């Protein structure tokens, strides 16, 4: 392996945990004067890129993840806007892949597009990749995504996606959405939880399924070195228990995106506290919300 990514068997070679030292773009008081890029690019390391969509384009401002392996890269989620004119995701990804290939030449290189779940703010940009050469876009819906991972036959399986000496582990994690998937990347130690866990409003479609998912994530994380738990949004303020209103396009006082495995335990304790009568409850770094 010449690019520095670990093989599936190199459990002792994981990098030490380090902070995500980044100030995310968070909108502007006036969209007319928003000078932020359409998509913020943060290179966590040579082979791991985090993207954030500009709130001026869509208030959801989702995070996307681009991970490079020896044989292919994976883009996890495609954002909240379909139009390449207003959200040039394909162009940016092409540039990032070209830059990576300039440093790590390959004769051919594949791009795989996967998703955390099929809500519109995570799949809107899929069409930009429909005609891209050497690209596979796996639909996010239950019938397509779970069949791809094999969860249709065994929803308790830990599926593997091999990028070429960088093997992602994938879990079916329903609760927020029946087709939700969580990704674990041993190279970075990232646990990519989509809308299941993030600093914001955790909308729970199926309360018992969500509780089982949190239990599974806790158990899974106890057996692996998780550096950061990364969801796809920031909706909280830096005031404990206070979230920004829905459709906010300026969030100057955001907490960091990254959470910890300790927060998984906090979510589980919150579920226990609420009991079997789901209702909205605010906690320091998240809000539990019944419904979609």
N, C-alpha and C positions, 0 to 999 in steps of 0.2 A: 504493500500500500504506500504510494508515494506522496499522498496529499496530507497525511497526518491524521486521518480519521481512523478510529479504532475498529478492530474486527469485533464480531459478536462475542468472541471468547476472551477479549482483553479486559476483563473486569477490573484488573488492577491499574489500568492506564487512564482512568477517567481524570479529567482536569479538576483541580481544587475549586470549590465553590468561590465565586466572586460576584461582586455587586453588579447590577445593571446600572452603570453610571451614565444615565441619560435623562435629559429633560424632554419629555414628549411634547409634540405640538398639541395645543389644547384649544385652538380656536382663537377668535378675536372679537372684541366688542363690536366691531363693524366688519361684516363680511366683505364689504366693498374695499376695505383696506387690509385685507388678510394677505400677508406676504409669505405665509408658510408655503412649503411645497405641497403639491397635490397629494403626495405620498412621502412620508418621512422614512428614511432608510437608516437603520442602525445595525452595523456589523458587530455582533457579539464576539465573533472570532472569524478566522479566515473562511470558515465553512458554514456559518450560521448567521442568518440575517433576519431581523425583525422589522416589519413594515407597519406603519399606521396611516390609515386614511385620514385626510384632512376633514375636520368638522365643518368647514365651509362648503364642502361638497356634500356631506351627509352627516347629520348629527350623531349617528351611531358610532362614527369614528372607530371602526373595528381594527384590531390588530391581525396581521397575517404573518406567516412564518415560511421562510425559504431556507431549506436545508440541503447542503450539497454532499453527495457521496461519490464514490469512485465511478459508478456506472450511470447514475442518474441523480437528478435533484427532485425534491418534492416541494410543491407549494401547497400549504395548508390554508384553505379558504381563499376566496377571491373578492371579498369586499362587498360594499353595499350599493355600488353604482355600476350599471351595465355599460354606459357610454364610454368608449375609449377617448372621446374628445374631452370629457370632463374628469375622467378617472383613467389615466393612461397606464393601467397595470401591466398589460402585455408588453408595451414598449419598455417599461422599467425592468420587468423580469428578464426580457431579452438582453438588455444592457448588462444586468448583473450576471447573467449566465455567460455572456461573451467576455466580460472582465475576468470571471473565474477561470474560464477556459484558456484565456491568454496566459494565466499564471500556471495552469495545470492542463496542458494540451491533451485533447482526446480526438480520436478520429470521428467518433459519433457520441452524442450525449443526449440522453432522454430526459424529458420533464414529465413528472407525474403530478397531477392535481387531485388532491384529496380534500375532505371537509370535516369540520367538527360536527356539523349538523346542517339541515337544509333550510333554515330560516333565510329570508331574502337578503339580509345584510351580510351573509357569509357565502352566498353563491352567485350574486348578481353579475360578477365579472367573468363567469364561466365561458360565456360566448366569445370573449376575446381570444380564447385559446382553442376554439373549435377547429380552426384551420391551421394551427401551428404544427409544423413538421416535428416528427419524433416526440409527440406529446400524447399522453393518455389522460383524459378527464373522466374521473369516476363520479358518477352522479351521487348526490348526497342523500337522496331519499332512501327509505328503509329497504326497498326491494333491490336497489342497486348497490348501495354502500355495504349493507350487511352481507350481501352475497359475495362481494369482492373480498371482504375480510373473513368470510366463512362463519359469520355470526348467525346466519340464517339456520345453520345446522347446529351450532353450539354457541349460544350467546355468552357462555362463561369462558370461552377460549381466549388466550392471549395470542393474537395474530401478529405476524411479523411482516414488515415491509423492508426488504433489503435494497438499500440505495447503492450497495457496493462497499463492503467493509464498514457500513454504518447501518445498523439494523434497528428500525423503530419497532417498539412493542405497542400494540393497539388494543384497546379495551372497548367493548360495548358498555356505554354508561348512560342508559336511559334515565329519564326523570324530568330534565328540562325539556327534552324532546325524545320521542321513542327511538329515533335513529341516531342519537348522539354517540360520538366516538371520542375517546381520549387517547392522546399519543404520548408515549414516553421515549425520549431520545437519550440513549446512554452516553453519547458523545458530550453533550452539553449538560446533561442531568436535568433537562427541562421536562416537566410534566405539563403538557398542553391540554388544558381542560375546556376550551371553548367557552360556552355560556353556562357550564355546570358550576364552575368556581371562578370567581373574579371579584375585584373590589367594586361591588355594585349590587343591583337588584337581581337576585337569583330567582328567576321566574320558574316555578315548579309545576309542570303539567301533571305529573303523576307523583304524589307525595311518597307513597311506599317505595316506588321504584327509585326515587331520588335518594331516600335513606339507604337503600341497599347499595346504590352506587357510591355514596360517600363511604360506607363501610368497606366497599371493595377497594376504593382508592387508598384508604388508610392502610389496609392490609398489603396492598401492592407496594406502597411507598416504604413500608417497613423493611422490605427485602431488597430495596434498590437505593442507590445514592441520588436523591432528588435535590438539586441545587435550588431550583425555583419552580413554583407552581404559577403557570402563566395562562390566564384566560384571554378573552378577546375584547374586553372593554374595560374602561374605568368610568364609573358613575358616582363614586363617593367623593365627598369633599374631605379635607384634612380635619374637619370637626367630626369626632367619633359619632357614628350612627346617623350622620346627615348626608343624604344623597342629593345630587343635582336633579332638578326637575326633568322629566322626559322632554326631549327635543331641545335641550340646552345645547347651544353651539359655542359657548365660551366657558371654559372650566379652568380658571387660573390657579385654583387651589386643589389640584388633584393629588391623591396619594400615589405612591409608586404602583406600577402594574404588578410587580412580582409579589406573590404571597408565599407562604411556607406550608410545609406539611402540618405544622401546628394549627394552621387555620382550618385544615380539614377536620381536626378534632373539635375546634370551636364550632364549626357548622354542625357536627354531629351532636354536640352538647346542646346547641340551639334547637335542633329538631326534637331532642328528648324533652327539653323545657316546654316546647309548644305542645307536644303530645299528639294525639290522634284527631285533633280538631284544627286543621290547617288555617292559619290566618297570617296576615302581614305582621312582621316583627322586625324592628331595626336593631342591629348589633353594631359594634364599633366599625367593622370594615365591610359589612355586607348587610343586605336586607332580604329576608326570606319573603317571597311573594307567591301565593297560590295563583295558578293560572299560567297562560302562555306569555 
